[in-house]
């Protein structure tokens, strides 16, 4: 038998101890797993007992499928506001939402502190036109209380055949009583990107949600805005954008970033730890960007705003966003139903969690609609040369609008005094106006440097 030196015996003891720790550690892990399984089994016995009691003693016979679905629904509802069970018909509706259109009133809703809450109305829909706002509380739908109602149940009540009506009872902070609002259901289009020129050299893109075609619509809009002289600056409007598909949010942020991290997710399982990096762009968009956000900007829109803010690629204006920083995974089941399960939290490139906090704007600007002042509301200003009757025109100056000698086309028969919906620009608001002002200042400072 081979003899060991003193140092050799020492290492043998160390190895034996390490092996012992491994054995003990493995044994303890097995014990913990076994204990967890025992607890789960005990609880499942309780579930089985209750199921048997209901089937035997309930006043009416209930189909087993209904009982199981109800139990699963309750289990997921107890986790967080965004985890839910979807019956086969509910799962089909979700797939339609991200690809085509649906019939309803046009709001994104969530459960906030157990209360059905508006995340944001979708632009151009019955809910939007009726003036519903982020954080409005819906306490009744057609006289049915929403207390203890799941999101899926609420959505089913709000949706319906085009042309039919639904009445919701709404509470808003500052109101003394509920307000009943009757809405006519309509087809809700899934056009997520709209664009226009605000003024010479400054473009505006509104992303209302993140759907399958968002990135292609965005790239098309950018191409049209950049044609000719190009852009001096861009306003990216994410207000009242309730979110949508994570991959589309990453691609939208990627359009304006040349490299670096866009967002990362962190969950319990290894496959839930993901990192999304920006790729070099074929076309450079090197003009300054101002991003508009508000309390209705949630989820995917917060990813875009957070990424552009962390990379100092854009200035964020508006008010603090909704704060939905969790990732939901849709897991289909064998019978056509599905589980929507919160599996991770997402973080901005600098490691900020948005969950229940939101994105804080670089410049906080509460919203106010800018109305064109009536004659009696016009603001006094000291007269300038331009105000003097008969003043000399600048060589580059066109006719003065209030000059009687200005040539104006007479209205033709059939002309409307108001622009049509297709050509009429949305009214300017103080946040949008401030965004344009900042972009202009940005261009001036770049020239100075």
C-alpha positions as CSV (number, residue, x, y, z in Angstrom):
1,X,0.0,0.0,0.0
2,X,1.3,3.4,-1.0
3,X,2.3,5.7,1.9
4,X,1.3,9.4,1.8
5,X,3.5,12.2,2.9
6,X,2.3,14.7,5.4
7,X,1.3,17.2,2.6
8,X,-0.3,14.4,0.7
9,X,-2.4,13.4,3.7
10,X,-3.4,17.0,4.1
11,X,-4.8,17.2,0.5
12,X,-6.5,13.8,0.9
13,X,-8.4,15.2,3.9
14,X,-9.3,18.4,1.9
15,X,-10.6,16.3,-1.0
16,X,-12.6,14.0,1.3
17,X,-14.1,17.1,3.0
18,X,-15.0,18.6,-0.3
19,X,-16.6,15.4,-1.5
20,X,-18.5,15.2,1.8
21,X,-19.8,18.8,1.2
22,X,-20.9,17.8,-2.3
23,X,-22.7,14.7,-1.0
24,X,-24.3,16.6,1.9
25,X,-25.3,19.5,-0.5
26,X,-26.8,17.1,-3.0
27,X,-28.6,15.3,-0.2
28,X,-29.9,18.6,1.2
29,X,-31.1,19.7,-2.2
30,X,-32.9,16.4,-2.7
31,X,-34.5,16.8,0.7
32,X,-35.7,20.3,0.0
33,X,-37.1,19.2,-3.4
34,X,-38.8,16.2,-1.8
35,X,-40.3,18.4,1.0
36,X,-41.6,20.9,-1.7
37,X,-43.2,18.0,-3.6
38,X,-44.8,16.7,-0.3
39,X,-46.3,20.2,0.4
40,X,-47.6,20.5,-3.2
41,X,-49.1,17.0,-3.0
42,X,-50.9,17.9,0.3
43,X,-52.3,21.0,-1.2
44,X,-53.5,19.1,-4.3
45,X,-55.3,16.7,-2.0
46,X,-57.2,19.7,-0.6
47,X,-58.0,20.8,-4.1
48,X,-59.2,17.3,-5.0
49,X,-61.4,17.2,-1.9
50,X,-63.0,20.6,-2.7
51,X,-63.6,19.6,-6.3
52,X,-65.3,16.3,-5.1
53,X,-67.4,18.3,-2.6
54,X,-68.6,20.7,-5.3
55,X,-69.4,17.9,-7.7
56,X,-71.3,15.9,-5.1
57,X,-73.1,18.6,-3.1
58,X,-73.5,21.8,-5.1
59,X,-77.1,22.8,-5.8
60,X,-76.6,22.3,-9.6
61,X,-74.4,19.9,-11.5
62,X,-71.4,21.8,-12.9
63,X,-69.3,20.4,-15.9
64,X,-65.8,19.4,-14.6
65,X,-64.2,21.6,-17.4
66,X,-65.9,24.7,-16.0
67,X,-64.7,23.9,-12.5
68,X,-61.1,23.3,-13.6
69,X,-61.1,26.4,-15.7
70,X,-62.4,28.5,-12.8
71,X,-59.7,27.1,-10.5
72,X,-56.9,27.8,-12.9
73,X,-58.3,31.3,-13.5
74,X,-58.4,32.0,-9.8
75,X,-54.8,30.7,-9.3
76,X,-53.4,33.0,-12.0
77,X,-55.4,36.0,-10.8
78,X,-53.9,35.6,-7.4
79,X,-50.4,36.2,-8.8
80,X,-50.4,39.7,-10.4
81,X,-52.7,41.9,-12.5
82,X,-51.2,40.7,-15.8
83,X,-51.2,36.9,-15.4
84,X,-54.4,35.3,-16.6
85,X,-55.9,32.2,-18.1
86,X,-57.4,32.4,-21.6
87,X,-60.1,30.1,-22.8
88,X,-59.7,29.0,-26.4
89,X,-62.0,31.8,-27.7
90,X,-60.1,34.4,-25.6
91,X,-56.7,33.2,-27.0
92,X,-58.0,33.6,-30.5
93,X,-59.1,37.2,-29.8
94,X,-55.6,38.0,-28.5
95,X,-54.1,36.7,-31.7
96,X,-56.4,38.8,-33.8
97,X,-55.5,42.0,-31.8
98,X,-51.9,41.8,-32.8
99,X,-52.5,41.2,-36.5
100,X,-55.8,42.7,-37.7
101,X,-58.6,44.5,-36.0
102,X,-61.3,43.9,-33.5
103,X,-64.7,45.4,-32.5
104,X,-65.0,47.3,-29.2
105,X,-64.5,50.7,-27.7
106,X,-60.8,51.1,-28.0
107,X,-59.1,51.1,-24.6
108,X,-56.2,49.2,-23.0
109,X,-57.2,48.2,-19.5
110,X,-55.4,46.8,-16.5
111,X,-56.1,45.9,-12.9
112,X,-54.6,48.4,-10.5
113,X,-55.0,47.8,-6.8
114,X,-57.8,45.4,-7.8
115,X,-59.7,48.1,-9.7
116,X,-60.3,48.0,-13.5
117,X,-58.2,50.9,-14.7
118,X,-57.7,52.5,-18.1
119,X,-54.1,52.4,-19.2
120,X,-54.8,54.5,-22.3
121,X,-57.5,55.0,-25.0
122,X,-56.5,54.1,-28.5
123,X,-56.3,57.1,-30.7
124,X,-59.3,57.7,-33.0
125,X,-61.6,55.2,-31.2
126,X,-65.0,55.6,-29.4
127,X,-63.2,55.7,-26.0
128,X,-60.7,58.3,-27.3
129,X,-63.4,60.5,-28.8
130,X,-65.5,60.3,-25.5
131,X,-62.5,61.7,-23.6
132,X,-61.5,58.7,-21.5
133,X,-58.1,59.1,-20.0
134,X,-55.3,57.1,-18.4
135,X,-56.0,56.1,-14.8
136,X,-59.8,56.5,-15.2
137,X,-61.5,53.8,-13.0
138,X,-64.2,51.7,-14.6
139,X,-66.5,50.5,-11.8
140,X,-69.4,49.2,-13.8
141,X,-70.0,47.9,-17.3
142,X,-73.7,47.9,-18.2
143,X,-74.7,48.0,-14.5
144,X,-72.4,45.0,-13.7
145,X,-69.9,45.8,-11.1
146,X,-66.3,45.2,-12.1
147,X,-65.3,44.3,-8.5
148,X,-63.6,40.8,-8.6
149,X,-64.0,40.7,-12.4
150,X,-61.0,39.4,-14.3
151,X,-59.4,41.3,-17.2
152,X,-60.7,38.7,-19.7
153,X,-64.3,39.0,-18.4
154,X,-64.1,42.8,-18.6
155,X,-62.8,42.7,-22.2
156,X,-65.6,40.3,-23.3
157,X,-68.2,42.7,-21.8
158,X,-66.6,45.8,-23.5
159,X,-66.4,44.1,-26.9
160,X,-69.4,43.3,-29.1
161,X,-71.0,43.7,-32.5
162,X,-70.2,46.9,-34.4
163,X,-72.9,49.5,-33.8
164,X,-74.1,48.2,-30.4
165,X,-73.8,50.3,-27.3
166,X,-72.2,49.7,-23.9
167,X,-72.4,52.0,-20.9
168,X,-69.5,52.3,-18.4
169,X,-69.5,54.0,-15.1
170,X,-66.3,55.9,-14.7
171,X,-64.6,57.6,-11.7
172,X,-61.8,60.1,-12.2
173,X,-59.7,61.7,-9.5
174,X,-61.3,65.0,-8.6
175,X,-64.8,63.9,-9.5
176,X,-67.4,63.8,-6.7
177,X,-69.5,61.1,-8.3
178,X,-69.4,58.4,-11.0
179,X,-70.1,59.4,-14.6
180,X,-72.0,57.1,-16.9
181,X,-70.6,57.1,-20.4
182,X,-72.4,55.4,-23.3
183,X,-70.2,54.3,-26.2
184,X,-71.0,52.8,-29.5
185,X,-68.8,49.9,-30.4
186,X,-66.8,50.2,-33.6
187,X,-64.1,48.4,-35.5
188,X,-60.8,49.2,-33.9
189,X,-58.1,49.5,-36.6
190,X,-54.6,48.4,-35.8
191,X,-52.7,51.1,-37.7
192,X,-50.0,51.9,-35.3
193,X,-48.0,54.6,-37.0
194,X,-49.1,58.0,-38.2
195,X,-46.8,60.8,-39.4
196,X,-46.8,64.4,-40.8
197,X,-44.5,67.4,-41.2
198,X,-45.0,69.9,-38.3
199,X,-43.1,72.7,-40.1
200,X,-40.2,73.0,-42.4
201,X,-37.6,70.4,-41.5
202,X,-39.3,69.1,-38.4
203,X,-41.2,65.8,-38.6
204,X,-43.8,64.1,-36.3
205,X,-44.4,60.4,-35.8
206,X,-47.1,59.0,-33.6
207,X,-46.8,55.3,-32.5
208,X,-50.1,54.4,-30.9
209,X,-49.2,50.7,-30.1
210,X,-46.7,48.0,-31.0
211,X,-48.1,45.4,-33.4
212,X,-46.8,43.1,-36.1
213,X,-46.4,45.8,-38.7
214,X,-45.2,48.7,-36.5
215,X,-41.5,48.6,-37.6
216,X,-42.4,48.4,-41.4
217,X,-44.9,51.3,-40.9
218,X,-42.3,53.3,-39.0
219,X,-39.6,52.8,-41.7
220,X,-42.0,53.9,-44.4
221,X,-43.0,57.0,-42.5
222,X,-39.4,58.0,-41.9
223,X,-38.5,57.5,-45.6
224,X,-41.4,59.8,-46.6
225,X,-40.5,62.5,-44.0
226,X,-36.8,62.4,-44.9
227,X,-37.3,62.8,-48.7
228,X,-36.1,66.0,-50.2
229,X,-34.1,68.2,-47.8
230,X,-34.2,65.7,-44.9
231,X,-35.1,66.4,-41.3
232,X,-33.6,68.8,-38.8
233,X,-35.4,67.1,-36.0
234,X,-38.1,64.6,-35.1
235,X,-40.9,64.4,-32.5
236,X,-41.6,60.7,-31.6
237,X,-45.0,60.7,-29.8
238,X,-45.5,57.7,-27.5
239,X,-48.3,59.3,-25.4
240,X,-51.2,56.9,-24.5
241,X,-49.3,54.1,-26.1
242,X,-50.2,51.0,-24.0
243,X,-47.5,48.8,-25.4
244,X,-47.7,45.6,-27.3
245,X,-45.1,43.3,-28.8
246,X,-41.6,43.4,-27.2
247,X,-39.7,42.6,-30.4
248,X,-41.4,45.5,-32.2
249,X,-40.4,47.9,-29.4
250,X,-36.8,46.7,-29.7
251,X,-36.8,47.2,-33.4
252,X,-38.2,50.7,-33.1
253,X,-35.5,51.7,-30.6
254,X,-32.9,50.0,-32.8
255,X,-33.8,52.3,-35.7
256,X,-32.5,55.3,-33.8
257,X,-29.5,53.6,-32.1
258,X,-26.3,52.5,-33.9
259,X,-25.1,50.1,-31.2
260,X,-25.5,49.1,-27.6
261,X,-28.1,47.5,-25.3
262,X,-31.7,48.3,-25.9
263,X,-33.3,46.3,-23.0
264,X,-32.7,43.2,-21.0
265,X,-35.0,40.9,-19.1
266,X,-34.4,39.0,-15.9
267,X,-36.4,36.1,-14.5
268,X,-36.0,32.9,-12.5
269,X,-35.3,30.6,-15.5
270,X,-32.2,30.9,-17.6
271,X,-34.2,31.3,-20.8
272,X,-36.0,34.3,-19.3
273,X,-32.7,36.2,-19.0
274,X,-32.4,37.9,-22.4
275,X,-30.5,40.8,-23.8
276,X,-31.5,42.8,-26.9
277,X,-28.7,44.7,-28.7
278,X,-29.0,47.4,-31.3
279,X,-27.6,46.6,-34.8
280,X,-25.8,49.1,-37.1
281,X,-28.4,50.8,-39.4
282,X,-28.3,50.8,-43.2
283,X,-29.7,54.4,-43.1
284,X,-28.5,56.9,-40.5
285,X,-31.0,59.1,-38.7
286,X,-28.6,61.5,-37.0
287,X,-31.0,64.3,-36.3
288,X,-32.1,65.2,-32.8
289,X,-35.2,63.5,-31.4
290,X,-37.7,64.6,-28.7
291,X,-39.9,61.8,-27.3
292,X,-43.3,62.6,-25.8
293,X,-44.6,60.4,-23.0
294,X,-47.4,60.5,-20.4
295,X,-49.1,58.4,-17.8
296,X,-50.7,56.3,-20.6
297,X,-47.3,55.3,-22.0
298,X,-46.8,51.7,-20.8
299,X,-44.8,48.6,-21.3
300,X,-43.2,48.5,-24.8
301,X,-43.4,52.3,-25.2
302,X,-41.4,52.6,-21.9
303,X,-38.8,50.3,-23.3
304,X,-38.3,52.6,-26.3
305,X,-38.3,55.8,-24.2
306,X,-35.9,54.2,-21.6
307,X,-33.4,53.0,-24.2
308,X,-33.3,56.4,-26.0
309,X,-32.9,58.2,-22.7
310,X,-30.1,56.0,-21.3
311,X,-28.2,56.3,-24.6
312,X,-28.7,60.1,-24.5
313,X,-30.1,59.7,-28.0
314,X,-33.3,61.7,-27.3
315,X,-34.8,64.1,-24.8
316,X,-37.9,62.7,-23.0
317,X,-40.7,65.3,-22.4
318,X,-44.1,65.0,-20.7
319,X,-45.0,63.4,-17.4
320,X,-44.0,60.1,-15.7
321,X,-45.1,57.0,-17.5
322,X,-47.4,54.2,-16.4
323,X,-44.7,51.8,-14.9
324,X,-45.5,48.4,-16.4
325,X,-42.0,46.8,-16.4
326,X,-43.0,43.1,-16.5
327,X,-42.8,40.6,-19.3
328,X,-45.7,38.3,-20.1
329,X,-45.2,35.0,-21.9
330,X,-48.1,33.4,-23.7
331,X,-48.0,29.6,-23.2
332,X,-50.6,27.7,-25.4
333,X,-52.2,24.6,-23.9
334,X,-53.4,21.4,-25.5
335,X,-57.1,22.2,-25.7
336,X,-56.6,25.6,-27.5
337,X,-56.6,27.6,-24.3
338,X,-53.5,29.5,-23.1
339,X,-51.8,30.9,-20.0
340,X,-50.6,34.4,-19.9
341,X,-47.8,34.3,-17.3
342,X,-45.6,37.1,-15.9
343,X,-42.1,35.5,-16.3
344,X,-39.6,38.4,-16.0
345,X,-39.0,42.0,-15.4
346,X,-37.4,44.2,-18.0
347,X,-34.6,46.8,-17.4
348,X,-33.3,49.8,-19.3
349,X,-29.7,49.7,-20.6
350,X,-28.5,51.4,-17.4
351,X,-30.2,48.7,-15.2
352,X,-33.3,50.7,-14.2
353,X,-36.4,48.7,-13.5
354,X,-39.5,50.4,-14.7
355,X,-41.9,48.2,-12.8
356,X,-44.3,50.4,-10.7
357,X,-42.1,53.4,-11.2
358,X,-42.1,54.3,-14.9
359,X,-39.8,56.6,-16.9
360,X,-39.2,60.0,-15.5
361,X,-39.0,62.6,-18.3
362,X,-35.9,64.8,-18.7
363,X,-38.3,67.8,-18.8
364,X,-41.6,67.5,-17.0
365,X,-44.4,69.3,-18.9
366,X,-48.1,68.7,-17.8
367,X,-50.5,68.5,-20.8
368,X,-52.6,71.4,-22.0
369,X,-54.3,71.9,-25.3
370,X,-53.4,75.1,-27.1
371,X,-56.5,76.7,-28.5
372,X,-56.4,79.4,-31.1
373,X,-57.4,82.5,-29.1
374,X,-60.6,84.3,-30.1
375,X,-60.6,88.0,-30.7
376,X,-61.5,88.8,-27.1
377,X,-58.9,86.4,-25.8
378,X,-55.9,87.7,-27.8
379,X,-52.9,88.4,-25.7
380,X,-51.7,92.1,-25.7
381,X,-48.3,92.8,-27.2
382,X,-46.4,96.0,-27.9
383,X,-46.8,97.1,-31.5
384,X,-43.9,96.4,-33.9
385,X,-43.1,97.7,-37.3
386,X,-45.2,94.9,-38.8
387,X,-48.3,96.2,-37.0
388,X,-48.0,99.7,-38.4
389,X,-50.5,100.4,-41.2
390,X,-48.8,100.9,-44.6
391,X,-45.5,99.5,-43.4
392,X,-42.9,98.5,-46.0
393,X,-42.8,94.9,-46.9
394,X,-39.6,92.8,-46.6
395,X,-38.4,91.7,-50.0
396,X,-38.7,88.1,-48.9
397,X,-42.1,88.7,-47.2
398,X,-45.3,87.6,-48.8
399,X,-48.6,89.4,-48.5
400,X,-49.8,90.1,-45.0
401,X,-52.8,87.8,-44.1
402,X,-54.9,90.8,-42.9
403,X,-53.9,93.1,-45.7
404,X,-57.1,93.8,-47.8
405,X,-55.0,93.8,-50.9
406,X,-54.0,90.2,-50.4
407,X,-55.3,88.0,-53.1
408,X,-57.4,85.1,-51.7
409,X,-59.3,82.4,-53.5
410,X,-63.1,82.8,-53.1
411,X,-64.7,79.7,-51.6
412,X,-66.1,77.4,-54.3
413,X,-69.5,75.7,-54.1
414,X,-69.3,72.6,-52.0
415,X,-66.1,73.7,-50.1
416,X,-66.2,73.1,-46.4
417,X,-65.1,75.8,-43.9
418,X,-63.3,73.0,-42.0
419,X,-60.6,70.8,-43.4
420,X,-61.6,67.2,-43.9
421,X,-60.4,64.5,-41.4
422,X,-57.9,63.3,-43.9
423,X,-56.1,66.6,-44.2
424,X,-56.8,68.3,-40.9
425,X,-53.8,68.2,-38.5
426,X,-54.4,67.3,-34.9
427,X,-54.4,70.4,-32.6
428,X,-51.1,71.5,-31.2
429,X,-50.6,71.0,-27.5
430,X,-48.1,72.6,-25.1
431,X,-46.0,69.4,-24.9
432,X,-45.7,69.1,-28.7
433,X,-45.0,72.8,-29.1
434,X,-42.3,72.6,-26.4
435,X,-40.7,69.6,-28.2
436,X,-40.4,71.5,-31.4
437,X,-38.9,74.5,-29.6
438,X,-36.3,72.3,-28.0
439,X,-35.4,70.6,-31.3
440,X,-34.8,74.1,-32.8
441,X,-32.6,75.1,-29.9
442,X,-30.7,71.8,-30.2
443,X,-29.9,72.6,-33.9
444,X,-28.7,76.1,-32.9
445,X,-26.4,74.8,-30.2
446,X,-24.9,72.2,-32.6
447,X,-24.0,75.0,-35.0
448,X,-22.3,77.0,-32.2
449,X,-20.3,73.9,-31.2
